[in-house]
Amino acid sequence: LYTTTDGIFIGRFAGDAALAASNIVYPAFNLLLGLSIMLSTGGSALVAKTLGEKRPAEAAQYFSCIMAAGVGLSLLLMTSGLLFIRPLLFCLGAPDALFSYSYDYLHGLLIFTPFILAKILFDAFFIVDGRPVFGFFLSLFSGLCNAGLDWLFLAVWEWGVGGAAIATGIANAIAALAGLGYFTFRSRTLRLR
């Protein structure tokens, strides 16, 4: 949803070159998504199984451990991505004409890596916690925030492709912080410890 929304707004308001640059960056972004989905799928299965075995304290401990591992992984990916952003863009095939656009988009996404990963993890754990509808509406709200911020940052403020990345990051941060609040204070099944 986020990449499609970004693509629509980038193509309409930032131009063809910016849209091409964002597509060059997607493989790196998809690596983050893939790792997040692997961690959330395997982790949520483990926690659900443990809850089904009537061991809620152990399930909460697994949940907290998985979230900590996710944060650690995201910080590692963010730091290494920011440190090696130029060689990474070279490996992705960013030509000189698109390099600055690619840099702006990837840099903006990398800064929000912990929020993006946390949002994906929380999405899976809302289901385990028995709150899939809450997770659905939070994702829907976050997607609408992304579209609204894309419009504001690209159409109104003309921030370009970097603005689209920031919009995506902020929208994911909203969902991640809501998930953090839920699993810290509201959940009756899983609590971050």
N, C-alpha and C positions, 0 to 999 in steps of 0.2 A: 504494500500500500504506500509506504513512504517513498520508495524509489520511483514508483509510477507517478505519484503526485509531484515529486521533485522534477521528474522528466517533463511533465506537462508544463509546469511553470518555467523551468529553465528554457525549454524550447520556445515558449511564447514570449518570455520577457528578457532572457539573457542571450538568446541567439543560438545559431547552429553550432558554432565552435564550442560554446559552453556546454551544450548538450552532448556533443561528441566527447568532450573532456570528462564529463560525469560518467559516461559509459566506459571510458578507459579505466576509471577508478573502481567500478563495480566489482571486479574480481577480488580486490583486496577487501572491500567491504563485505563481500559474500563469504570470505574466509572467516571473518568475525561472526557473521550470522550462523555459518555452519558449526563453528565451535560452540556457540551459544546454544544452538538447538540440540547438539549432542549432549551437552552438559545438562540442559533442562529436561530432555527426554529421559535419559538414564537416571538422573537424580530424582525426578518426580516419580518414576517407576519404583525406585528403591524406597522412597519415603511413603508412597501409597501402600506398598507391600508391608512395610513395617507398621503402618497405621492399621492395616487389615489384620495384622497379627496381634492387635491390641497392645502395642508398645508405643504409646504416644510420646513419652519422654525421649525415647531413643529416636523416634521419627523426627522430633523437633531438633535433636542434636545433629542428625544427618542433614536436615534442612539448613541449619546454620552453617554447617561445615561446607555444604555445596555452595551456599551463597558466598562464603569467605573465599572459597576456591575460585568462584566466578569473578569476584572483585580482584583477586590476585592476578588471575589470567588477563583480565581486561586492563589492569594497570601495566602489566608486562607488554601486552600488545600495543597499548597506547604509547608507552615510552619508546619501545623499539621502532614503532611506526613513525613517530615524530623525529627520532634521531636519524633514521635512515629513509626519510621520505623521498629525498631526491633519487637515491639508487633504486628505491622501490618503484617510483614513477618511470624511471628508465627501463626497468625490467618489465613493467606493464606495457611499454611501448609508446609512452606519451611523446609525440613529436614536439619539436621546438615551438611550433605555432600554437600548440594546445597546452604546453607545459604549465604556464601560469594558471590557467583555468583548472587543470587537473590538480595542481598543488593546492589551490584555494579550496576546492571541494574536499579532497582527501584530508587536508589539515583540519578543516571544520568538523568532519566526521570523527577523526581520531580524538579530538579533544573531548568528545562526548562518549567515547568507547565504554567507560564504566556504566553509564546510564543505559546505553543501548543493550549491553549484555544483561544488566539487572532487569530491565523491562521484559526481555525474553524469558528469563528465569522466572520472574514473578507470574507471567502469563501461564506458564505450566503449573505453578504451584497454587494458583487460584483454583484450578480444577481439582487438584488433590485436596485442597482445603474445603471443597464442596461449595465454592463460590464462582462457578464458571460464568454466570450471568454478569456478576460484578466485573470480572476480568474482561468479558466481551465489551461491556459498555465503557470501561476504562480505555480499552484499545480503540474503540470507535471515537471516543472523545479525543484521545491523543492523535488519531489520524486527522480529525477535523481541525485540531490545533495546528498540525503540520501544514494543512492546506491553507488555513488562515494566515499563518506566519509566512508561508511561501509567497502568498499574494502580497502581504505587507512588505516583506524584505525585498522581493524582486520587482513587483509592479509599482509600488509606491515609493520605496526608499532606494530602489535601483542598486542593491548591494551585489547583484550578480550571482554567480554560481556559489560563491562562498556563503551568501545569504541563505541559499537553499540548504546547504549543509548545516548551518546554524539553526534553521527552522526545524530540520529533522532532529537535530540534537536536543533542542529545547522540548519538542514534543515528546521525545523518548524520556527526557529527564522528568517531565511532568508525570508520566505514567510510572516511572521508576520510583520517584519520591512518594507517590500515592501508594504504591506497593509496599515500600519500606514502612510507611505509616501504618498501613493495614496489618502487616505481619509483625510489627512491633507492638501495636496497641489494641487492635480490634479482633484479630483472629482468635477463635476459641480452640482451634485444633493445632495449628502450627505457629510457634512464636520464635522470632529470632532471639538467640541467646548469646 
